[in-house]
Amino acid sequence: MVKLRLKRCGRKQRAIYRIVAIDVRSRREGRDLRKVGFYDPVKNQTYLNVPLILYFLEKGAQPTGTVCDILRKAELFQERTSIRVN
């Protein structure tokens, strides 16, 4: 099963997170399938590759809670009503 989750990058006390599609059995810093965006909580910046995210969601990938909140803020779920998020 594939999940959309955050992968920590950056330096101490200044973390940024990549949003990646990754196998469930991999660790947080494990090898990811694709990078689909990034999130900087300090500057409150987000970049999302929307077509790639929608592709993974349509194929059955499940976003984690935090990624789901980021996608809701970006109003991604209003574009496609056929995608179910648990």
PDB file of N, CA, C and O in Angstrom:
ATOM      1  N   MET A   1       0.836  -1.178   0.000  1.00  0.00           N
ATOM      2  CA  MET A   1       0.000   0.000   0.000  1.00  0.00           C
ATOM      3  C   MET A   1       0.884   1.246   0.000  1.00  0.00           C
ATOM      4  O   MET A   1       1.938   1.279   0.636  1.00  0.00           O
ATOM      5  N   VAL A   2       0.443   2.243  -0.709  1.00  0.00           N
ATOM      6  CA  VAL A   2       1.189   3.500  -0.839  1.00  0.00           C
ATOM      7  C   VAL A   2       0.512   4.569   0.008  1.00  0.00           C
ATOM      8  O   VAL A   2      -0.715   4.661   0.050  1.00  0.00           O
ATOM      9  N   LYS A   3       1.321   5.370   0.675  1.00  0.00           N
ATOM     10  CA  LYS A   3       0.816   6.491   1.458  1.00  0.00           C
ATOM     11  C   LYS A   3       1.498   7.769   1.013  1.00  0.00           C
ATOM     12  O   LYS A   3       2.641   7.757   0.555  1.00  0.00           O
ATOM     13  N   LEU A   4       0.778   8.870   1.155  1.00  0.00           N
ATOM     14  CA  LEU A   4       1.362  10.192   0.989  1.00  0.00           C
ATOM     15  C   LEU A   4       1.707  10.672   2.387  1.00  0.00           C
ATOM     16  O   LEU A   4       0.815  10.872   3.212  1.00  0.00           O
ATOM     17  N   ARG A   5       2.996  10.860   2.664  1.00  0.00           N
ATOM     18  CA  ARG A   5       3.412  11.256   4.000  1.00  0.00           C
ATOM     19  C   ARG A   5       4.547  12.265   3.924  1.00  0.00           C
ATOM     20  O   ARG A   5       5.090  12.537   2.853  1.00  0.00           O
ATOM     21  N   LEU A   6       4.893  12.814   5.083  1.00  0.00           N
ATOM     22  CA  LEU A   6       5.956  13.808   5.168  1.00  0.00           C
ATOM     23  C   LEU A   6       7.295  13.135   5.400  1.00  0.00           C
ATOM     24  O   LEU A   6       7.397  12.145   6.124  1.00  0.00           O
ATOM     25  N   LYS A   7       8.317  13.690   4.772  1.00  0.00           N
ATOM     26  CA  LYS A   7       9.691  13.225   4.941  1.00  0.00           C
ATOM     27  C   LYS A   7      10.503  14.429   5.412  1.00  0.00           C
ATOM     28  O   LYS A   7      10.552  15.453   4.731  1.00  0.00           O
ATOM     29  N   ARG A   8      11.139  14.305   6.574  1.00  0.00           N
ATOM     30  CA  ARG A   8      11.824  15.436   7.190  1.00  0.00           C
ATOM     31  C   ARG A   8      13.140  15.735   6.489  1.00  0.00           C
ATOM     32  O   ARG A   8      13.917  14.827   6.194  1.00  0.00           O
ATOM     33  N   CYS A   9      13.385  17.019   6.224  1.00  0.00           N
ATOM     34  CA  CYS A   9      14.637  17.494   5.631  1.00  0.00           C
ATOM     35  C   CYS A   9      15.035  18.767   6.378  1.00  0.00           C
ATOM     36  O   CYS A   9      14.346  19.190   7.306  1.00  0.00           O
ATOM     37  N   GLY A  10      16.129  19.362   5.975  1.00  0.00           N
ATOM     38  CA  GLY A  10      16.554  20.607   6.584  1.00  0.00           C
ATOM     39  C   GLY A  10      17.547  20.392   7.700  1.00  0.00           C
ATOM     40  O   GLY A  10      18.095  19.301   7.861  1.00  0.00           O
ATOM     41  N   ARG A  11      17.776  21.441   8.471  1.00  0.00           N
ATOM     42  CA  ARG A  11      18.751  21.358   9.549  1.00  0.00           C
ATOM     43  C   ARG A  11      18.063  21.379  10.911  1.00  0.00           C
ATOM     44  O   ARG A  11      16.836  21.427  10.999  1.00  0.00           O
ATOM     45  N   LYS A  12      18.860  21.342  11.960  1.00  0.00           N
ATOM     46  CA  LYS A  12      18.296  21.350  13.315  1.00  0.00           C
ATOM     47  C   LYS A  12      17.507  22.633  13.552  1.00  0.00           C
ATOM     48  O   LYS A  12      17.910  23.712  13.117  1.00  0.00           O
ATOM     49  N   GLN A  13      16.401  22.506  14.234  1.00  0.00           N
ATOM     50  CA  GLN A  13      15.527  23.622  14.593  1.00  0.00           C
ATOM     51  C   GLN A  13      14.980  24.373  13.376  1.00  0.00           C
ATOM     52  O   GLN A  13      14.415  25.456  13.530  1.00  0.00           O
ATOM     53  N   ARG A  14      15.135  23.826  12.185  1.00  0.00           N
ATOM     54  CA  ARG A  14      14.701  24.505  10.962  1.00  0.00           C
ATOM     55  C   ARG A  14      14.264  23.445   9.946  1.00  0.00           C
ATOM     56  O   ARG A  14      14.777  23.393   8.829  1.00  0.00           O
ATOM     57  N   ALA A  15      13.335  22.625  10.340  1.00  0.00           N
ATOM     58  CA  ALA A  15      12.923  21.506   9.506  1.00  0.00           C
ATOM     59  C   ALA A  15      11.985  21.969   8.391  1.00  0.00           C
ATOM     60  O   ALA A  15      11.139  22.842   8.587  1.00  0.00           O
ATOM     61  N   ILE A  16      12.157  21.368   7.233  1.00  0.00           N
ATOM     62  CA  ILE A  16      11.173  21.461   6.168  1.00  0.00           C
ATOM     63  C   ILE A  16      10.809  20.020   5.820  1.00  0.00           C
ATOM     64  O   ILE A  16      11.566  19.094   6.112  1.00  0.00           O
ATOM     65  N   TYR A  17       9.683  19.843   5.216  1.00  0.00           N
ATOM     66  CA  TYR A  17       9.198  18.499   4.950  1.00  0.00           C
ATOM     67  C   TYR A  17       8.885  18.346   3.475  1.00  0.00           C
ATOM     68  O   TYR A  17       8.275  19.223   2.865  1.00  0.00           O
ATOM     69  N   ARG A  18       9.304  17.233   2.909  1.00  0.00           N
ATOM     70  CA  ARG A  18       8.902  16.862   1.561  1.00  0.00           C
ATOM     71  C   ARG A  18       7.649  16.013   1.681  1.00  0.00           C
ATOM     72  O   ARG A  18       7.539  15.184   2.585  1.00  0.00           O
ATOM     73  N   ILE A  19       6.719  16.215   0.785  1.00  0.00           N
ATOM     74  CA  ILE A  19       5.547  15.354   0.715  1.00  0.00           C
ATOM     75  C   ILE A  19       5.866  14.311  -0.340  1.00  0.00           C
ATOM     76  O   ILE A  19       6.091  14.642  -1.504  1.00  0.00           O
ATOM     77  N   VAL A  20       5.886  13.044   0.070  1.00  0.00           N
ATOM     78  CA  VAL A  20       6.320  11.970  -0.813  1.00  0.00           C
ATOM     79  C   VAL A  20       5.289  10.855  -0.841  1.00  0.00           C
ATOM     80  O   VAL A  20       4.531  10.658   0.109  1.00  0.00           O
ATOM     81  N   ALA A  21       5.278  10.133  -1.947  1.00  0.00           N
ATOM     82  CA  ALA A  21       4.533   8.886  -2.047  1.00  0.00           C
ATOM     83  C   ALA A  21       5.513   7.784  -1.688  1.00  0.00           C
ATOM     84  O   ALA A  21       6.567   7.654  -2.311  1.00  0.00           O
ATOM     85  N   ILE A  22       5.161   6.987  -0.675  1.00  0.00           N
ATOM     86  CA  ILE A  22       6.106   6.010  -0.135  1.00  0.00           C
ATOM     87  C   ILE A  22       5.351   4.750   0.259  1.00  0.00           C
ATOM     88  O   ILE A  22       4.171   4.802   0.604  1.00  0.00           O
ATOM     89  N   ASP A  23       6.041   3.628   0.205  1.00  0.00           N
ATOM     90  CA  ASP A  23       5.445   2.370   0.631  1.00  0.00           C
ATOM     91  C   ASP A  23       5.240   2.396   2.144  1.00  0.00           C
ATOM     92  O   ASP A  23       6.054   2.965   2.872  1.00  0.00           O
ATOM     93  N   VAL A  24       4.175   1.791   2.609  1.00  0.00           N
ATOM     94  CA  VAL A  24       3.823   1.809   4.025  1.00  0.00           C
ATOM     95  C   VAL A  24       4.913   1.187   4.888  1.00  0.00           C
ATOM     96  O   VAL A  24       5.139   1.633   6.013  1.00  0.00           O
ATOM     97  N   ARG A  25       5.579   0.182   4.385  1.00  0.00           N
ATOM     98  CA  ARG A  25       6.567  -0.534   5.182  1.00  0.00           C
ATOM     99  C   ARG A  25       7.896   0.197   5.310  1.00  0.00           C
ATOM    100  O   ARG A  25       8.755  -0.239   6.077  1.00  0.00           O
ATOM    101  N   SER A  26       8.095   1.301   4.580  1.00  0.00           N
ATOM    102  CA  SER A  26       9.350   2.052   4.646  1.00  0.00           C
ATOM    103  C   SER A  26       9.367   2.962   5.865  1.00  0.00           C
ATOM    104  O   SER A  26       8.318   3.361   6.371  1.00  0.00           O
ATOM    105  N   ARG A  27      10.569   3.284   6.330  1.00  0.00           N
ATOM    106  CA  ARG A  27      10.687   4.219   7.437  1.00  0.00           C
ATOM    107  C   ARG A  27      10.488   5.648   6.929  1.00  0.00           C
ATOM    108  O   ARG A  27      10.328   5.873   5.730  1.00  0.00           O
ATOM    109  N   ARG A  28      10.500   6.607   7.852  1.00  0.00           N
ATOM    110  CA  ARG A  28      10.223   7.994   7.489  1.00  0.00           C
ATOM    111  C   ARG A  28      11.254   8.530   6.500  1.00  0.00           C
ATOM    112  O   ARG A  28      10.891   9.225   5.552  1.00  0.00           O
ATOM    113  N   GLU A  29      12.529   8.219   6.705  1.00  0.00           N
ATOM    114  CA  GLU A  29      13.558   8.688   5.792  1.00  0.00           C
ATOM    115  C   GLU A  29      13.902   7.636   4.745  1.00  0.00           C
ATOM    116  O   GLU A  29      14.951   7.728   4.107  1.00  0.00           O
ATOM    117  N   GLY A  30      13.057   6.655   4.557  1.00  0.00           N
ATOM    118  CA  GLY A  30      13.316   5.594   3.601  1.00  0.00           C
ATOM    119  C   GLY A  30      13.191   6.062   2.165  1.00  0.00           C
ATOM    120  O   GLY A  30      12.951   7.238   1.892  1.00  0.00           O
ATOM    121  N   ARG A  31      13.358   5.132   1.270  1.00  0.00           N
ATOM    122  CA  ARG A  31      13.313   5.464  -0.150  1.00  0.00           C
ATOM    123  C   ARG A  31      11.869   5.703  -0.592  1.00  0.00           C
ATOM    124  O   ARG A  31      10.990   4.872  -0.365  1.00  0.00           O
ATOM    125  N   ASP A  32      11.643   6.846  -1.223  1.00  0.00           N
ATOM    126  CA  ASP A  32      10.293   7.188  -1.643  1.00  0.00           C
ATOM    127  C   ASP A  32      10.080   6.838  -3.113  1.00  0.00           C
ATOM    128  O   ASP A  32      11.036   6.696  -3.876  1.00  0.00           O
ATOM    129  N   LEU A  33       8.809   6.703  -3.497  1.00  0.00           N
ATOM    130  CA  LEU A  33       8.480   6.420  -4.890  1.00  0.00           C
ATOM    131  C   LEU A  33       8.578   7.681  -5.732  1.00  0.00           C
ATOM    132  O   LEU A  33       9.222   7.683  -6.782  1.00  0.00           O
ATOM    133  N   ARG A  34       7.938   8.759  -5.273  1.00  0.00           N
ATOM    134  CA  ARG A  34       7.990  10.051  -5.970  1.00  0.00           C
ATOM    135  C   ARG A  34       7.875  11.175  -4.964  1.00  0.00           C
ATOM    136  O   ARG A  34       7.232  11.021  -3.926  1.00  0.00           O
ATOM    137  N   LYS A  35       8.488  12.297  -5.260  1.00  0.00           N
ATOM    138  CA  LYS A  35       8.303  13.513  -4.482  1.00  0.00           C
ATOM    139  C   LYS A  35       7.143  14.277  -5.113  1.00  0.00           C
ATOM    140  O   LYS A  35       7.147  14.535  -6.317  1.00  0.00           O
ATOM    141  N   VAL A  36       6.163  14.635  -4.308  1.00  0.00           N
ATOM    142  CA  VAL A  36       4.976  15.293  -4.866  1.00  0.00           C
ATOM    143  C   VAL A  36       4.775  16.700  -4.322  1.00  0.00           C
ATOM    144  O   VAL A  36       3.792  17.354  -4.671  1.00  0.00           O
ATOM    145  N   GLY A  37       5.680  17.182  -3.477  1.00  0.00           N
ATOM    146  CA  GLY A  37       5.556  18.539  -2.976  1.00  0.00           C
ATOM    147  C   GLY A  37       6.451  18.755  -1.773  1.00  0.00           C
ATOM    148  O   GLY A  37       7.215  17.868  -1.390  1.00  0.00           O
ATOM    149  N   PHE A  38       6.357  19.949  -1.169  1.00  0.00           N
ATOM    150  CA  PHE A  38       7.071  20.219   0.065  1.00  0.00           C
ATOM    151  C   PHE A  38       6.262  21.181   0.914  1.00  0.00           C
ATOM    152  O   PHE A  38       5.376  21.881   0.423  1.00  0.00           O
ATOM    153  N   TYR A  39       6.588  21.201   2.204  1.00  0.00           N
ATOM    154  CA  TYR A  39       5.890  22.037   3.178  1.00  0.00           C
ATOM    155  C   TYR A  39       6.921  22.618   4.131  1.00  0.00           C
ATOM    156  O   TYR A  39       7.714  21.885   4.722  1.00  0.00           O
ATOM    157  N   ASP A  40       6.909  23.946   4.279  1.00  0.00           N
ATOM    158  CA  ASP A  40       7.804  24.644   5.196  1.00  0.00           C
ATOM    159  C   ASP A  40       6.944  25.269   6.293  1.00  0.00           C
ATOM    160  O   ASP A  40       6.303  26.293   6.056  1.00  0.00           O
ATOM    161  N   PRO A  41       6.916  24.671   7.498  1.00  0.00           N
ATOM    162  CA  PRO A  41       6.045  25.198   8.547  1.00  0.00           C
ATOM    163  C   PRO A  41       6.510  26.535   9.122  1.00  0.00           C
ATOM    164  O   PRO A  41       5.695  27.273   9.676  1.00  0.00           O
ATOM    165  N   VAL A  42       7.789  26.865   9.005  1.00  0.00           N
ATOM    166  CA  VAL A  42       8.283  28.118   9.560  1.00  0.00           C
ATOM    167  C   VAL A  42       7.825  29.298   8.700  1.00  0.00           C
ATOM    168  O   VAL A  42       7.322  30.293   9.223  1.00  0.00           O
ATOM    169  N   LYS A  43       8.000  29.185   7.390  1.00  0.00           N
ATOM    170  CA  LYS A  43       7.567  30.241   6.472  1.00  0.00           C
ATOM    171  C   LYS A  43       6.122  30.067   6.027  1.00  0.00           C
ATOM    172  O   LYS A  43       5.563  30.933   5.355  1.00  0.00           O
ATOM    173  N   ASN A  44       5.515  28.936   6.408  1.00  0.00           N
ATOM    174  CA  ASN A  44       4.150  28.594   6.033  1.00  0.00           C
ATOM    175  C   ASN A  44       3.987  28.578   4.513  1.00  0.00           C
ATOM    176  O   ASN A  44       3.023  29.124   3.976  1.00  0.00           O
ATOM    177  N   GLN A  45       4.943  27.946   3.827  1.00  0.00           N
ATOM    178  CA  GLN A  45       4.903  27.805   2.378  1.00  0.00           C
ATOM    179  C   GLN A  45       4.623  26.360   2.019  1.00  0.00           C
ATOM    180  O   GLN A  45       5.078  25.434   2.691  1.00  0.00           O
ATOM    181  N   THR A  46       3.865  26.182   0.946  1.00  0.00           N
ATOM    182  CA  THR A  46       3.548  24.844   0.476  1.00  0.00           C
ATOM    183  C   THR A  46       3.635  24.834  -1.038  1.00  0.00           C
ATOM    184  O   THR A  46       3.150  25.749  -1.703  1.00  0.00           O
ATOM    185  N   TYR A  47       4.259  23.789  -1.585  1.00  0.00           N
ATOM    186  CA  TYR A  47       4.258  23.555  -3.018  1.00  0.00           C
ATOM    187  C   TYR A  47       3.708  22.158  -3.237  1.00  0.00           C
ATOM    188  O   TYR A  47       4.179  21.196  -2.631  1.00  0.00           O
ATOM    189  N   LEU A  48       2.706  22.044  -4.107  1.00  0.00           N
ATOM    190  CA  LEU A  48       2.094  20.755  -4.400  1.00  0.00           C
ATOM    191  C   LEU A  48       2.084  20.515  -5.900  1.00  0.00           C
ATOM    192  O   LEU A  48       1.721  21.399  -6.676  1.00  0.00           O
ATOM    193  N   ASN A  49       2.482  19.325  -6.301  1.00  0.00           N
ATOM    194  CA  ASN A  49       2.365  18.904  -7.687  1.00  0.00           C
ATOM    195  C   ASN A  49       0.990  18.241  -7.813  1.00  0.00           C
ATOM    196  O   ASN A  49       0.860  17.027  -7.655  1.00  0.00           O
ATOM    197  N   VAL A  50      -0.026  19.045  -8.095  1.00  0.00           N
ATOM    198  CA  VAL A  50      -1.424  18.607  -8.031  1.00  0.00           C
ATOM    199  C   VAL A  50      -1.727  17.440  -8.968  1.00  0.00           C
ATOM    200  O   VAL A  50      -2.365  16.485  -8.525  1.00  0.00           O
ATOM    201  N   PRO A  51      -1.311  17.457 -10.232  1.00  0.00           N
ATOM    202  CA  PRO A  51      -1.631  16.297 -11.085  1.00  0.00           C
ATOM    203  C   PRO A  51      -1.047  14.992 -10.558  1.00  0.00           C
ATOM    204  O   PRO A  51      -1.687  13.944 -10.652  1.00  0.00           O
ATOM    205  N   LEU A  52       0.154  15.047 -10.010  1.00  0.00           N
ATOM    206  CA  LEU A  52       0.784  13.843  -9.486  1.00  0.00           C
ATOM    207  C   LEU A  52       0.091  13.366  -8.204  1.00  0.00           C
ATOM    208  O   LEU A  52      -0.070  12.163  -7.997  1.00  0.00           O
ATOM    209  N   ILE A  53      -0.316  14.297  -7.353  1.00  0.00           N
ATOM    210  CA  ILE A  53      -1.040  13.933  -6.136  1.00  0.00           C
ATOM    211  C   ILE A  53      -2.373  13.296  -6.484  1.00  0.00           C
ATOM    212  O   ILE A  53      -2.754  12.283  -5.897  1.00  0.00           O
ATOM    213  N   LEU A  54      -3.089  13.891  -7.442  1.00  0.00           N
ATOM    214  CA  LEU A  54      -4.374  13.319  -7.852  1.00  0.00           C
ATOM    215  C   LEU A  54      -4.192  11.941  -8.473  1.00  0.00           C
ATOM    216  O   LEU A  54      -5.040  11.068  -8.290  1.00  0.00           O
ATOM    217  N   TYR A  55      -3.111  11.735  -9.195  1.00  0.00           N
ATOM    218  CA  TYR A  55      -2.830  10.425  -9.783  1.00  0.00           C
ATOM    219  C   TYR A  55      -2.677   9.369  -8.689  1.00  0.00           C
ATOM    220  O   TYR A  55      -3.270   8.293  -8.767  1.00  0.00           O
ATOM    221  N   PHE A  56      -1.874   9.688  -7.664  1.00  0.00           N
ATOM    222  CA  PHE A  56      -1.658   8.720  -6.591  1.00  0.00           C
ATOM    223  C   PHE A  56      -2.933   8.478  -5.790  1.00  0.00           C
ATOM    224  O   PHE A  56      -3.195   7.349  -5.378  1.00  0.00           O
ATOM    225  N   LEU A  57      -3.731   9.527  -5.563  1.00  0.00           N
ATOM    226  CA  LEU A  57      -4.975   9.351  -4.823  1.00  0.00           C
ATOM    227  C   LEU A  57      -5.972   8.493  -5.597  1.00  0.00           C
ATOM    228  O   LEU A  57      -6.690   7.687  -5.005  1.00  0.00           O
ATOM    229  N   GLU A  58      -6.019   8.663  -6.913  1.00  0.00           N
ATOM    230  CA  GLU A  58      -6.920   7.854  -7.726  1.00  0.00           C
ATOM    231  C   GLU A  58      -6.477   6.396  -7.780  1.00  0.00           C
ATOM    232  O   GLU A  58      -7.306   5.501  -7.945  1.00  0.00           O
ATOM    233  N   LYS A  59      -5.181   6.155  -7.643  1.00  0.00           N
ATOM    234  CA  LYS A  59      -4.666   4.786  -7.649  1.00  0.00           C
ATOM    235  C   LYS A  59      -4.797   4.117  -6.282  1.00  0.00           C
ATOM    236  O   LYS A  59      -4.454   2.942  -6.146  1.00  0.00           O
ATOM    237  N   GLY A  60      -5.284   4.830  -5.270  1.00  0.00           N
ATOM    238  CA  GLY A  60      -5.543   4.220  -3.974  1.00  0.00           C
ATOM    239  C   GLY A  60      -4.595   4.616  -2.866  1.00  0.00           C
ATOM    240  O   GLY A  60      -4.656   4.030  -1.785  1.00  0.00           O
ATOM    241  N   ALA A  61      -3.722   5.582  -3.083  1.00  0.00           N
ATOM    242  CA  ALA A  61      -2.816   6.021  -2.028  1.00  0.00           C
ATOM    243  C   ALA A  61      -3.614   6.740  -0.947  1.00  0.00           C
ATOM    244  O   ALA A  61      -4.553   7.476  -1.248  1.00  0.00           O
ATOM    245  N   GLN A  62      -3.238   6.525   0.309  1.00  0.00           N
ATOM    246  CA  GLN A  62      -3.902   7.158   1.439  1.00  0.00           C
ATOM    247  C   GLN A  62      -2.996   8.226   2.036  1.00  0.00           C
ATOM    248  O   GLN A  62      -1.852   7.922   2.376  1.00  0.00           O
ATOM    249  N   PRO A  63      -3.461   9.469   2.176  1.00  0.00           N
ATOM    250  CA  PRO A  63      -2.647  10.490   2.830  1.00  0.00           C
ATOM    251  C   PRO A  63      -2.695  10.324   4.347  1.00  0.00           C
ATOM    252  O   PRO A  63      -3.709   9.895   4.896  1.00  0.00           O
ATOM    253  N   THR A  64      -1.603  10.662   5.018  1.00  0.00           N
ATOM    254  CA  THR A  64      -1.605  10.661   6.481  1.00  0.00           C
ATOM    255  C   THR A  64      -2.436  11.847   6.952  1.00  0.00           C
ATOM    256  O   THR A  64      -2.865  12.667   6.141  1.00  0.00           O
ATOM    257  N   GLY A  65      -2.661  11.939   8.246  1.00  0.00           N
ATOM    258  CA  GLY A  65      -3.488  13.010   8.791  1.00  0.00           C
ATOM    259  C   GLY A  65      -2.951  14.395   8.497  1.00  0.00           C
ATOM    260  O   GLY A  65      -3.702  15.292   8.113  1.00  0.00           O
ATOM    261  N   THR A  66      -1.647  14.572   8.678  1.00  0.00           N
ATOM    262  CA  THR A  66      -1.033  15.881   8.453  1.00  0.00           C
ATOM    263  C   THR A  66      -1.076  16.255   6.975  1.00  0.00           C
ATOM    264  O   THR A  66      -1.385  17.396   6.632  1.00  0.00           O
ATOM    265  N   VAL A  67      -0.771  15.308   6.107  1.00  0.00           N
ATOM    266  CA  VAL A  67      -0.812  15.576   4.667  1.00  0.00           C
ATOM    267  C   VAL A  67      -2.241  15.867   4.230  1.00  0.00           C
ATOM    268  O   VAL A  67      -2.470  16.713   3.366  1.00  0.00           O
ATOM    269  N   CYS A  68      -3.197  15.173   4.823  1.00  0.00           N
ATOM    270  CA  CYS A  68      -4.600  15.412   4.507  1.00  0.00           C
ATOM    271  C   CYS A  68      -4.992  16.848   4.875  1.00  0.00           C
ATOM    272  O   CYS A  68      -5.712  17.505   4.124  1.00  0.00           O
ATOM    273  N   ASP A  69      -4.521  17.334   6.024  1.00  0.00           N
ATOM    274  CA  ASP A  69      -4.791  18.712   6.427  1.00  0.00           C
ATOM    275  C   ASP A  69      -4.161  19.709   5.466  1.00  0.00           C
ATOM    276  O   ASP A  69      -4.773  20.726   5.142  1.00  0.00           O
ATOM    277  N   ILE A  70      -2.946  19.429   5.008  1.00  0.00           N
ATOM    278  CA  ILE A  70      -2.272  20.307   4.051  1.00  0.00           C
ATOM    279  C   ILE A  70      -3.048  20.346   2.738  1.00  0.00           C
ATOM    280  O   ILE A  70      -3.215  21.413   2.148  1.00  0.00           O
ATOM    281  N   LEU A  71      -3.516  19.201   2.283  1.00  0.00           N
ATOM    282  CA  LEU A  71      -4.271  19.145   1.032  1.00  0.00           C
ATOM    283  C   LEU A  71      -5.626  19.839   1.167  1.00  0.00           C
ATOM    284  O   LEU A  71      -6.109  20.447   0.212  1.00  0.00           O
ATOM    285  N   ARG A  72      -6.236  19.752   2.339  1.00  0.00           N
ATOM    286  CA  ARG A  72      -7.509  20.457   2.559  1.00  0.00           C
ATOM    287  C   ARG A  72      -7.310  21.970   2.546  1.00  0.00           C
ATOM    288  O   ARG A  72      -8.132  22.707   2.002  1.00  0.00           O
ATOM    289  N   LYS A  73      -6.202  22.430   3.155  1.00  0.00           N
ATOM    290  CA  LYS A  73      -5.904  23.867   3.143  1.00  0.00           C
ATOM    291  C   LYS A  73      -5.726  24.368   1.719  1.00  0.00           C
ATOM    292  O   LYS A  73      -6.101  25.496   1.396  1.00  0.00           O
ATOM    293  N   ALA A  74      -5.151  23.523   0.870  1.00  0.00           N
ATOM    294  CA  ALA A  74      -4.930  23.898  -0.525  1.00  0.00           C
ATOM    295  C   ALA A  74      -6.202  23.715  -1.356  1.00  0.00           C
ATOM    296  O   ALA A  74      -6.198  23.957  -2.563  1.00  0.00           O
ATOM    297  N   GLU A  75      -7.299  23.284  -0.701  1.00  0.00           N
ATOM    298  CA  GLU A  75      -8.594  23.084  -1.352  1.00  0.00           C
ATOM    299  C   GLU A  75      -8.502  22.094  -2.504  1.00  0.00           C
ATOM    300  O   GLU A  75      -9.151  22.262  -3.536  1.00  0.00           O
ATOM    301  N   LEU A  76      -7.696  21.070  -2.318  1.00  0.00           N
ATOM    302  CA  LEU A  76      -7.506  20.061  -3.344  1.00  0.00           C
ATOM    303  C   LEU A  76      -8.699  19.135  -3.451  1.00  0.00           C
ATOM    304  O   LEU A  76      -9.011  18.645  -4.536  1.00  0.00           O
ATOM    305  N   PHE A  77      -9.377  18.887  -2.321  1.00  0.00           N
ATOM    306  CA  PHE A  77     -10.481  17.945  -2.323  1.00  0.00           C
ATOM    307  C   PHE A  77     -11.764  18.545  -2.874  1.00  0.00           C
ATOM    308  O   PHE A  77     -12.704  17.808  -3.170  1.00  0.00           O
ATOM    309  N   GLN A  78     -11.826  19.859  -3.018  1.00  0.00           N
ATOM    310  CA  GLN A  78     -13.008  20.472  -3.611  1.00  0.00           C
ATOM    311  C   GLN A  78     -13.008  20.319  -5.122  1.00  0.00           C
ATOM    312  O   GLN A  78     -14.063  20.369  -5.754  1.00  0.00           O
ATOM    313  N   GLU A  79     -11.817  20.131  -5.709  1.00  0.00           N
ATOM    314  CA  GLU A  79     -11.727  19.963  -7.148  1.00  0.00           C
ATOM    315  C   GLU A  79     -12.271  18.602  -7.572  1.00  0.00           C
ATOM    316  O   GLU A  79     -12.985  18.500  -8.570  1.00  0.00           O
ATOM    317  N   ARG A  80     -11.934  17.558  -6.817  1.00  0.00           N
ATOM    318  CA  ARG A  80     -12.313  16.195  -7.151  1.00  0.00           C
ATOM    319  C   ARG A  80     -13.151  15.618  -6.030  1.00  0.00           C
ATOM    320  O   ARG A  80     -12.636  15.388  -4.936  1.00  0.00           O
ATOM    321  N   THR A  81     -14.406  15.383  -6.270  1.00  0.00           N
ATOM    322  CA  THR A  81     -15.270  14.828  -5.231  1.00  0.00           C
ATOM    323  C   THR A  81     -15.257  13.306  -5.239  1.00  0.00           C
ATOM    324  O   THR A  81     -15.768  12.686  -4.306  1.00  0.00           O
ATOM    325  N   SER A  82     -14.678  12.683  -6.281  1.00  0.00           N
ATOM    326  CA  SER A  82     -14.680  11.228  -6.368  1.00  0.00           C
ATOM    327  C   SER A  82     -13.602  10.586  -5.494  1.00  0.00           C
ATOM    328  O   SER A  82     -13.578   9.363  -5.356  1.00  0.00           O
ATOM    329  N   ILE A  83     -12.718  11.378  -4.908  1.00  0.00           N
ATOM    330  CA  ILE A  83     -11.627  10.836  -4.096  1.00  0.00           C
ATOM    331  C   ILE A  83     -12.094  10.734  -2.651  1.00  0.00           C
ATOM    332  O   ILE A  83     -12.556  11.718  -2.073  1.00  0.00           O
ATOM    333  N   ARG A  84     -11.976   9.556  -2.074  1.00  0.00           N
ATOM    334  CA  ARG A  84     -12.334   9.347  -0.680  1.00  0.00           C
ATOM    335  C   ARG A  84     -11.092   9.386   0.169  1.00  0.00           C
ATOM    336  O   ARG A  84     -10.088   8.748  -0.149  1.00  0.00           O
ATOM    337  N   VAL A  85     -11.158  10.136   1.248  1.00  0.00           N
ATOM    338  CA  VAL A  85     -10.026  10.238   2.159  1.00  0.00           C
ATOM    339  C   VAL A  85     -10.479   9.723   3.512  1.00  0.00           C
ATOM    340  O   VAL A  85     -11.498  10.165   4.043  1.00  0.00           O
ATOM    341  N   ASN A  86      -9.717   8.783   4.071  1.00  0.00           N
ATOM    342  CA  ASN A  86     -10.051   8.231   5.398  1.00  0.00           C
ATOM    343  C   ASN A  86      -9.278   8.939   6.467  1.00  0.00           C
ATOM    344  O   ASN A  86      -9.421   8.618   7.647  1.00  0.00           O
TER     345      ASN A  86
END
